[in-house]
Amino acid sequence: MPYDILQLNDMLVPELVDIANELKIKDTKSLDKQKLIYKILDQQALNESGDTAADE
């Protein structure tokens, strides 16, 4: 299930790092909370666009 920005903002950094690791985002330790949130949102969007292309 994709997360939205409000859900991500309510999470603690360790939770965000876990999600980022699931999405195979690298170098999460060097990111602050907001950058981590935007990386997660970006990766989710890329994953969804890839899923859509595979369905066509």
Biotite code that builds the C-alpha atoms (Angstrom):
import biotite.structure as struc

atoms = struc.array([
    struc.Atom([0.000, 0.000, 0.000], chain_id="A", res_id=1, res_name="MET", atom_name="CA", element="C"),
    struc.Atom([1.479, 3.350, -0.956], chain_id="A", res_id=2, res_name="PRO", atom_name="CA", element="C"),
    struc.Atom([1.980, 5.882, 1.793], chain_id="A", res_id=3, res_name="TYR", atom_name="CA", element="C"),
    struc.Atom([0.924, 9.496, 1.460], chain_id="A", res_id=4, res_name="ASP", atom_name="CA", element="C"),
    struc.Atom([2.814, 12.511, 2.759], chain_id="A", res_id=5, res_name="ILE", atom_name="CA", element="C"),
    struc.Atom([0.564, 12.914, 5.809], chain_id="A", res_id=6, res_name="LEU", atom_name="CA", element="C"),
    struc.Atom([1.147, 9.337, 6.936], chain_id="A", res_id=7, res_name="GLN", atom_name="CA", element="C"),
    struc.Atom([4.876, 9.671, 6.428], chain_id="A", res_id=8, res_name="LEU", atom_name="CA", element="C"),
    struc.Atom([5.044, 12.957, 8.356], chain_id="A", res_id=9, res_name="ASN", atom_name="CA", element="C"),
    struc.Atom([3.415, 11.247, 11.350], chain_id="A", res_id=10, res_name="ASP", atom_name="CA", element="C"),
    struc.Atom([6.078, 8.528, 11.427], chain_id="A", res_id=11, res_name="MET", atom_name="CA", element="C"),
    struc.Atom([9.347, 8.506, 13.300], chain_id="A", res_id=12, res_name="LEU", atom_name="CA", element="C"),
    struc.Atom([12.634, 8.482, 11.398], chain_id="A", res_id=13, res_name="VAL", atom_name="CA", element="C"),
    struc.Atom([13.385, 4.799, 12.204], chain_id="A", res_id=14, res_name="PRO", atom_name="CA", element="C"),
    struc.Atom([10.009, 3.836, 10.692], chain_id="A", res_id=15, res_name="GLU", atom_name="CA", element="C"),
    struc.Atom([10.795, 5.880, 7.591], chain_id="A", res_id=16, res_name="LEU", atom_name="CA", element="C"),
    struc.Atom([14.195, 4.215, 7.286], chain_id="A", res_id=17, res_name="VAL", atom_name="CA", element="C"),
    struc.Atom([12.501, 0.791, 7.408], chain_id="A", res_id=18, res_name="ASP", atom_name="CA", element="C"),
    struc.Atom([10.114, 1.797, 4.618], chain_id="A", res_id=19, res_name="ILE", atom_name="CA", element="C"),
    struc.Atom([12.983, 3.240, 2.587], chain_id="A", res_id=20, res_name="ALA", atom_name="CA", element="C"),
    struc.Atom([14.917, -0.003, 2.984], chain_id="A", res_id=21, res_name="ASN", atom_name="CA", element="C"),
    struc.Atom([11.879, -1.993, 1.787], chain_id="A", res_id=22, res_name="GLU", atom_name="CA", element="C"),
    struc.Atom([11.784, 0.260, -1.284], chain_id="A", res_id=23, res_name="LEU", atom_name="CA", element="C"),
    struc.Atom([15.538, -0.305, -1.803], chain_id="A", res_id=24, res_name="LYS", atom_name="CA", element="C"),
    struc.Atom([16.440, 3.356, -1.275], chain_id="A", res_id=25, res_name="ILE", atom_name="CA", element="C"),
    struc.Atom([20.169, 3.718, -0.589], chain_id="A", res_id=26, res_name="LYS", atom_name="CA", element="C"),
    struc.Atom([22.025, 6.047, 1.799], chain_id="A", res_id=27, res_name="ASP", atom_name="CA", element="C"),
    struc.Atom([19.059, 6.572, 4.127], chain_id="A", res_id=28, res_name="THR", atom_name="CA", element="C"),
    struc.Atom([21.292, 7.312, 7.115], chain_id="A", res_id=29, res_name="LYS", atom_name="CA", element="C"),
    struc.Atom([22.536, 10.573, 5.608], chain_id="A", res_id=30, res_name="SER", atom_name="CA", element="C"),
    struc.Atom([19.034, 11.964, 4.949], chain_id="A", res_id=31, res_name="LEU", atom_name="CA", element="C"),
    struc.Atom([16.975, 14.135, 7.259], chain_id="A", res_id=32, res_name="ASP", atom_name="CA", element="C"),
    struc.Atom([13.291, 13.334, 7.816], chain_id="A", res_id=33, res_name="LYS", atom_name="CA", element="C"),
    struc.Atom([11.884, 15.537, 5.040], chain_id="A", res_id=34, res_name="GLN", atom_name="CA", element="C"),
    struc.Atom([14.359, 14.309, 2.426], chain_id="A", res_id=35, res_name="LYS", atom_name="CA", element="C"),
    struc.Atom([13.625, 10.732, 3.449], chain_id="A", res_id=36, res_name="LEU", atom_name="CA", element="C"),
    struc.Atom([9.883, 11.342, 3.031], chain_id="A", res_id=37, res_name="ILE", atom_name="CA", element="C"),
    struc.Atom([10.351, 12.787, -0.454], chain_id="A", res_id=38, res_name="TYR", atom_name="CA", element="C"),
    struc.Atom([12.653, 9.919, -1.469], chain_id="A", res_id=39, res_name="LYS", atom_name="CA", element="C"),
    struc.Atom([9.967, 7.442, -0.344], chain_id="A", res_id=40, res_name="ILE", atom_name="CA", element="C"),
    struc.Atom([7.262, 9.314, -2.260], chain_id="A", res_id=41, res_name="LEU", atom_name="CA", element="C"),
    struc.Atom([9.465, 9.484, -5.370], chain_id="A", res_id=42, res_name="ASP", atom_name="CA", element="C"),
    struc.Atom([10.294, 5.787, -5.221], chain_id="A", res_id=43, res_name="GLN", atom_name="CA", element="C"),
    struc.Atom([6.634, 4.840, -4.747], chain_id="A", res_id=44, res_name="GLN", atom_name="CA", element="C"),
    struc.Atom([5.717, 6.911, -7.806], chain_id="A", res_id=45, res_name="ALA", atom_name="CA", element="C"),
    struc.Atom([8.428, 5.201, -9.853], chain_id="A", res_id=46, res_name="LEU", atom_name="CA", element="C"),
    struc.Atom([7.282, 1.777, -8.687], chain_id="A", res_id=47, res_name="ASN", atom_name="CA", element="C"),
    struc.Atom([3.657, 2.569, -9.541], chain_id="A", res_id=48, res_name="GLU", atom_name="CA", element="C"),
    struc.Atom([4.550, 3.878, -12.996], chain_id="A", res_id=49, res_name="SER", atom_name="CA", element="C"),
    struc.Atom([6.560, 0.714, -13.610], chain_id="A", res_id=50, res_name="GLY", atom_name="CA", element="C"),
    struc.Atom([3.600, -1.443, -12.541], chain_id="A", res_id=51, res_name="ASP", atom_name="CA", element="C"),
    struc.Atom([1.287, 0.465, -14.870], chain_id="A", res_id=52, res_name="THR", atom_name="CA", element="C"),
    struc.Atom([3.630, 0.027, -17.826], chain_id="A", res_id=53, res_name="ALA", atom_name="CA", element="C"),
    struc.Atom([3.832, -3.714, -17.155], chain_id="A", res_id=54, res_name="ALA", atom_name="CA", element="C"),
    struc.Atom([0.033, -3.974, -17.159], chain_id="A", res_id=55, res_name="ASP", atom_name="CA", element="C"),
    struc.Atom([-0.277, -2.466, -20.637], chain_id="A", res_id=56, res_name="GLU", atom_name="CA", element="C"),
])
